[in-house]
């Protein structure tokens, strides 16, 4: 399993001042009704009030809370600036920390969640930030998630002379890749979800056998109501390398799924369910023909290919489609533009543009950059 964790060292400490642990408070534990900065939270109860605090001496009120990939972010935005606290907790991939608690004392031990703050008020006032993995005090409690809403309570007191803190209740929106009882939430726009769906497809098609995904590349996603995405996957079956497969995904009725899978040597855009005609004067036809031509040029090599999303054309004259690819086993990515000319039969491949050339969609001519 992959873990979302952070053991980051302090980056910028205390609003332009060196971060130094504050001296122990002589006032003892805070009353639950009076949130504030404390050197120790022993015996304290998180106040049942909306989360707020101070950063760099300025009042801070949480008006947006999110939990994604093990990261809780409590922030105040608006007015052209942003202030926030972030807590990284160590969890299994896709897990939600329902009914979990963390009690951290201000010691020098490691293994605590990493915490950070950022102060970027806007208005040309500059920004400051700090990230630490110990030396702070925190009480953090999560409730039960429902409808991607995760309630919680926090009292966090950061080290340093500025005594940054946040205390109170919040409801965080859960985002990103989510697993519940081994089943993924298929509604979230997340590359990790696409990886999980590819792995699930391979396991279902090879039930009773050992499936191992050994390498992933070309992960790409366009989210939204009618989202789409792609992922190239190298895998093994019962310990034997089976090579590469090219997965494509679609989001329909709010749920992601695998739409089709191609062998590694094919370019999916060159194999649509219905191929455009050669004399189809549309960008979609140009993209299809460019993929067909590039697949011919690669001549059976395994390559990870990204076809340009919007080919440019001058109707009845010429068209150009960009493509980026990496041949498996090679380090570099290649980016080229494929030029097509309009003939009596329709589009015909002319050549790849040379370095320093560009296509002018207004005239259909190739020019020097």
C-alpha positions as CSV (number, residue, x, y, z in Angstrom):
1,X,0.0,0.0,0.0
2,X,1.1,3.5,-0.6
3,X,1.0,5.9,2.3
4,X,0.3,9.5,2.4
5,X,2.8,10.9,4.8
6,X,5.0,13.9,5.3
7,X,8.1,14.3,7.4
8,X,9.0,17.8,6.3
9,X,11.6,19.9,8.1
10,X,10.8,23.5,9.0
11,X,11.0,25.7,5.9
12,X,10.4,29.3,6.9
13,X,9.9,29.9,10.5
14,X,7.6,32.4,12.2
15,X,6.6,35.4,10.0
16,X,10.2,36.3,9.2
17,X,11.6,35.4,12.7
18,X,13.5,32.3,13.7
19,X,11.3,29.5,15.0
20,X,12.1,29.0,18.7
21,X,10.0,26.9,21.1
22,X,7.9,29.1,23.4
23,X,8.6,28.9,27.1
24,X,6.2,26.8,29.1
25,X,3.0,28.6,30.0
26,X,2.5,29.4,33.6
27,X,-1.2,29.6,33.3
28,X,-1.8,25.9,32.9
29,X,-4.3,24.1,30.7
30,X,-6.8,26.3,28.9
31,X,-10.5,26.4,29.7
32,X,-12.6,24.7,27.0
33,X,-14.5,28.0,26.6
34,X,-11.4,30.1,26.0
35,X,-9.4,28.9,22.9
36,X,-6.0,30.3,22.5
37,X,-2.3,29.4,22.2
38,X,-1.0,27.1,24.9
39,X,2.4,25.4,25.4
40,X,0.6,22.3,26.6
41,X,-2.9,21.0,25.9
42,X,-2.8,18.4,28.7
43,X,-6.3,18.2,30.2
44,X,-7.7,20.6,27.7
45,X,-10.9,19.9,25.7
46,X,-11.3,21.2,22.2
47,X,-13.9,24.1,22.3
48,X,-17.2,23.5,20.7
49,X,-17.1,26.7,18.6
50,X,-16.3,27.2,14.9
51,X,-12.6,26.9,14.3
52,X,-10.6,30.1,14.5
53,X,-7.3,31.3,15.7
54,X,-4.4,33.6,14.8
55,X,-1.5,33.5,12.3
56,X,1.3,36.1,12.6
57,X,-0.8,38.1,15.1
58,X,-3.8,38.4,12.8
59,X,-7.2,36.8,13.5
60,X,-7.9,33.7,11.5
61,X,-11.4,32.2,10.8
62,X,-11.8,28.9,9.0
63,X,-14.2,29.3,6.1
64,X,-13.1,26.4,4.0
65,X,-12.0,22.9,5.1
66,X,-10.8,20.0,2.9
67,X,-9.5,16.5,3.4
68,X,-7.6,14.9,0.5
69,X,-5.0,12.2,0.4
70,X,-4.2,12.3,4.1
71,X,-4.1,16.1,4.2
72,X,-6.4,18.3,6.3
73,X,-6.5,21.9,5.2
74,X,-8.2,24.6,7.2
75,X,-8.1,27.9,5.5
76,X,-9.5,31.4,5.4
77,X,-9.6,32.9,1.9
78,X,-11.0,36.1,0.4
79,X,-9.8,39.7,0.0
80,X,-7.1,38.6,-2.4
81,X,-5.2,36.7,0.3
82,X,-5.1,33.3,2.1
83,X,-4.2,32.0,5.5
84,X,-4.3,28.3,6.3
85,X,-3.2,25.5,8.5
86,X,-2.4,22.0,7.1
87,X,-2.1,18.7,9.0
88,X,-0.7,15.6,7.2
89,X,-1.7,12.3,8.8
90,X,-0.3,8.8,7.9
91,X,-3.1,6.7,6.4
92,X,-3.5,3.8,4.0
93,X,-4.2,4.8,0.4
94,X,-7.7,6.2,0.0
95,X,-8.5,6.0,3.7
96,X,-10.7,8.5,5.6
97,X,-9.8,9.0,9.2
98,X,-13.3,8.4,10.6
99,X,-13.5,8.3,14.4
100,X,-9.7,8.8,14.7
101,X,-7.9,11.0,17.2
102,X,-4.4,12.4,17.5
103,X,-3.0,13.8,20.8
104,X,0.5,15.4,20.2
105,X,2.7,16.8,22.9
106,X,5.3,19.5,22.2
107,X,8.3,17.2,22.3
108,X,11.2,16.5,19.9
109,X,10.0,13.0,19.0
110,X,9.4,12.0,15.4
111,X,6.4,10.1,14.0
112,X,3.9,12.8,14.6
113,X,1.7,14.2,11.8
114,X,3.5,17.0,9.9
115,X,1.8,20.4,10.4
116,X,2.2,23.7,8.6
117,X,0.8,27.1,8.3
118,X,0.9,29.8,5.6
119,X,0.3,33.5,5.9
120,X,-0.3,35.3,2.5
121,X,-2.6,38.2,3.3
122,X,-2.3,39.8,-0.1
123,X,-2.1,43.6,-0.7
124,X,1.6,43.4,-1.4
125,X,2.4,42.4,2.2
126,X,4.4,39.3,1.3
127,X,4.0,35.8,2.7
128,X,5.4,33.5,5.3
129,X,5.2,29.8,6.0
130,X,6.4,27.1,8.4
131,X,6.3,23.3,8.4
132,X,7.3,21.2,11.4
133,X,7.1,17.5,12.4
134,X,7.5,18.0,16.2
135,X,7.7,20.8,18.8
136,X,3.9,21.6,18.6
137,X,0.8,20.7,20.6
138,X,-2.3,19.3,19.0
139,X,-5.6,17.6,19.7
140,X,-7.3,16.4,16.6
141,X,-10.6,14.4,16.5
142,X,-12.5,13.2,13.5
143,X,-16.1,12.0,13.4
144,X,-18.0,9.8,10.9
145,X,-17.9,10.8,7.2
146,X,-21.2,11.1,5.5
147,X,-21.8,12.3,1.9
148,X,-18.1,13.3,1.6
149,X,-18.4,15.6,4.7
150,X,-16.1,14.8,7.5
151,X,-16.7,16.6,10.9
152,X,-13.9,17.2,13.2
153,X,-12.4,19.2,16.1
154,X,-8.9,20.6,16.4
155,X,-6.7,22.5,18.8
156,X,-3.3,23.2,17.3
157,X,-0.6,25.3,18.8
158,X,2.5,25.9,16.7
159,X,6.0,26.6,18.2
160,X,7.5,30.1,17.8
161,X,7.2,33.6,19.2
162,X,4.2,34.4,17.0
163,X,2.1,31.7,18.8
164,X,0.1,30.7,15.8
165,X,-2.9,28.5,16.7
166,X,-6.3,27.3,15.5
167,X,-9.0,25.8,17.8
168,X,-12.6,24.7,17.3
169,X,-14.9,22.6,15.1
170,X,-15.0,22.1,11.3
171,X,-16.6,20.1,8.6
172,X,-14.1,19.1,5.9
173,X,-15.1,18.2,2.3
174,X,-13.5,14.9,1.4
175,X,-11.8,15.0,-2.1
176,X,-9.5,12.8,-4.1
177,X,-9.2,9.0,-4.2
178,X,-11.5,7.4,-1.6
179,X,-11.7,3.7,-0.6
180,X,-14.6,2.4,1.5
181,X,-14.5,-1.3,2.5
182,X,-12.2,-2.0,-0.5
183,X,-14.4,-0.3,-3.0
184,X,-13.4,3.0,-4.7
185,X,-15.7,6.0,-4.8
186,X,-16.0,6.2,-8.6
187,X,-17.4,9.8,-8.6
188,X,-14.2,11.7,-7.8
189,X,-12.0,13.2,-10.5
190,X,-8.7,11.6,-9.4
191,X,-5.8,10.0,-11.3
192,X,-5.5,7.5,-8.4
193,X,-9.0,6.4,-9.2
194,X,-8.0,5.7,-12.8
195,X,-5.1,3.6,-11.6
196,X,-7.4,1.6,-9.3
197,X,-9.9,1.0,-12.1
198,X,-7.2,-0.3,-14.4
199,X,-6.0,-2.7,-11.7
200,X,-9.6,-3.8,-11.0
201,X,-10.2,-4.6,-14.6
202,X,-7.0,-6.7,-14.9
203,X,-7.9,-8.6,-11.7
204,X,-11.5,-9.3,-12.8
205,X,-10.4,-10.5,-16.2
206,X,-7.7,-12.8,-14.6
207,X,-9.6,-14.1,-11.6
208,X,-7.7,-16.6,-9.5
209,X,-4.3,-15.5,-10.9
210,X,-1.7,-13.2,-9.5
211,X,-1.9,-9.7,-11.1
212,X,0.7,-7.1,-10.5
213,X,0.8,-3.6,-12.0
214,X,4.5,-2.8,-12.3
215,X,4.6,0.6,-13.9
216,X,2.3,3.5,-14.7
217,X,2.8,6.4,-17.1
218,X,0.9,8.8,-19.2
219,X,-1.7,9.4,-16.5
220,X,-4.0,12.2,-17.7
221,X,-7.6,13.3,-16.8
222,X,-10.1,15.8,-18.0
223,X,-12.7,16.1,-15.2
224,X,-16.2,17.3,-15.1
225,X,-19.7,15.8,-15.8
226,X,-18.4,14.1,-19.0
227,X,-14.8,13.5,-18.0
228,X,-12.3,11.4,-19.9
229,X,-8.8,10.1,-19.1
230,X,-6.0,7.7,-20.0
231,X,-3.4,5.6,-18.3
232,X,-0.6,3.4,-19.8
233,X,-0.1,0.3,-17.6
234,X,2.7,-2.3,-17.6
235,X,1.7,-5.5,-15.8
236,X,2.6,-9.1,-14.8
237,X,0.5,-12.2,-14.7
238,X,1.7,-15.0,-12.4
239,X,5.1,-13.3,-12.4
240,X,5.4,-13.1,-16.2
241,X,5.7,-9.7,-17.8
242,X,2.7,-9.1,-20.1
243,X,3.9,-5.8,-21.5
244,X,1.9,-2.6,-21.8
245,X,-1.8,-1.8,-22.1
246,X,-3.4,1.6,-22.9
247,X,-6.5,2.2,-20.9
248,X,-9.0,4.9,-21.6
249,X,-11.7,6.0,-19.2
250,X,-15.0,7.9,-19.3
251,X,-17.2,9.5,-16.7
252,X,-20.9,8.7,-17.4
253,X,-23.8,9.5,-15.2
254,X,-21.4,10.8,-12.6
255,X,-19.3,7.6,-12.4
256,X,-15.9,6.7,-13.8
257,X,-15.3,3.5,-15.6
258,X,-13.0,1.8,-18.2
259,X,-14.2,2.6,-21.7
260,X,-11.7,0.6,-23.7
261,X,-8.2,-1.0,-23.6
262,X,-5.6,-1.1,-26.4
263,X,-2.4,-3.1,-26.9
264,X,0.8,-1.1,-26.0
265,X,1.9,-0.7,-29.7
266,X,-1.3,1.0,-30.7
267,X,-2.3,4.7,-30.4
268,X,-5.9,4.7,-29.2
269,X,-6.8,7.8,-31.3
270,X,-5.9,5.8,-34.4
271,X,-8.6,3.1,-33.6
272,X,-11.9,4.8,-32.9
273,X,-15.2,2.8,-33.1
274,X,-16.0,4.7,-36.3
275,X,-13.1,6.2,-38.3
276,X,-13.6,9.6,-40.0
277,X,-13.5,9.8,-43.7
278,X,-10.3,11.1,-45.4
279,X,-12.3,14.0,-46.8
280,X,-13.8,14.9,-43.5
281,X,-12.7,18.6,-43.1
282,X,-12.9,18.6,-39.2
283,X,-10.2,18.8,-36.5
284,X,-11.3,15.3,-35.3
285,X,-10.5,13.8,-38.7
286,X,-7.1,15.5,-38.7
287,X,-6.3,14.1,-35.2
288,X,-7.3,10.6,-36.3
289,X,-5.2,10.8,-39.4
290,X,-2.2,12.2,-37.4
291,X,-2.5,9.3,-35.0
292,X,-2.6,6.7,-37.9
293,X,0.5,8.3,-39.5
294,X,2.4,8.4,-36.2
295,X,1.6,4.8,-35.5
296,X,2.9,3.9,-38.9
297,X,6.1,5.9,-38.3
298,X,6.7,4.1,-34.9
299,X,6.3,0.8,-36.7
300,X,5.2,-1.4,-33.8
301,X,7.3,0.2,-31.1
302,X,5.8,0.7,-27.7
303,X,5.4,4.4,-27.2
304,X,3.5,6.6,-24.7
305,X,1.7,9.1,-26.9
306,X,-0.3,12.3,-26.3
307,X,-2.1,13.6,-29.3
308,X,-2.8,17.4,-29.4
309,X,-6.3,18.1,-28.2
310,X,-7.1,20.8,-30.8
311,X,-5.6,20.4,-34.3
312,X,-5.5,23.6,-36.3
313,X,-6.6,23.8,-39.9
314,X,-7.3,26.1,-42.8
315,X,-10.3,24.6,-44.5
316,X,-9.5,23.3,-48.0
317,X,-5.7,24.2,-47.7
318,X,-3.8,22.6,-44.9
319,X,-4.0,21.3,-41.3
320,X,-1.6,20.6,-38.4
321,X,-1.7,18.3,-35.4
322,X,0.8,18.3,-32.6
323,X,1.9,15.0,-30.9
324,X,4.2,14.2,-28.0
325,X,5.6,10.8,-27.4
326,X,8.2,8.7,-25.6
327,X,9.4,5.4,-26.9
328,X,9.5,2.9,-24.1
329,X,13.0,2.5,-22.8
330,X,14.2,5.9,-23.9
331,X,14.6,8.9,-21.7
332,X,13.4,11.8,-23.8
333,X,10.0,12.9,-24.9
334,X,9.6,14.0,-28.5
335,X,7.2,16.8,-29.6
336,X,6.4,17.3,-33.3
337,X,3.7,18.8,-35.4
338,X,2.3,16.7,-38.3
339,X,1.4,18.7,-41.4
340,X,-1.4,17.6,-43.8
341,X,-2.3,19.1,-47.2
342,X,-5.8,19.1,-48.7
343,X,-6.0,17.2,-52.0
344,X,-8.8,16.1,-54.3
345,X,-9.1,12.9,-52.2
346,X,-9.1,14.8,-48.9
347,X,-6.3,15.1,-46.3
348,X,-2.9,13.7,-47.2
349,X,0.1,13.6,-44.9
350,X,2.9,16.0,-46.0
351,X,5.7,16.0,-43.4
352,X,6.6,16.8,-39.8
353,X,7.4,20.5,-39.2
354,X,11.1,21.2,-38.6
355,X,12.5,22.9,-35.6
356,X,11.8,26.7,-35.9
357,X,8.7,26.2,-38.1
358,X,5.1,27.0,-37.2
359,X,1.7,26.6,-38.9
360,X,-0.4,29.6,-39.5
361,X,-4.0,28.6,-39.3
362,X,-5.1,31.9,-40.9
363,X,-3.4,31.2,-44.2
364,X,-2.6,27.5,-44.0
365,X,1.1,28.3,-44.7
366,X,4.2,27.1,-42.8
367,X,6.3,30.0,-41.5
368,X,9.5,30.5,-39.6
369,X,9.0,31.2,-35.9
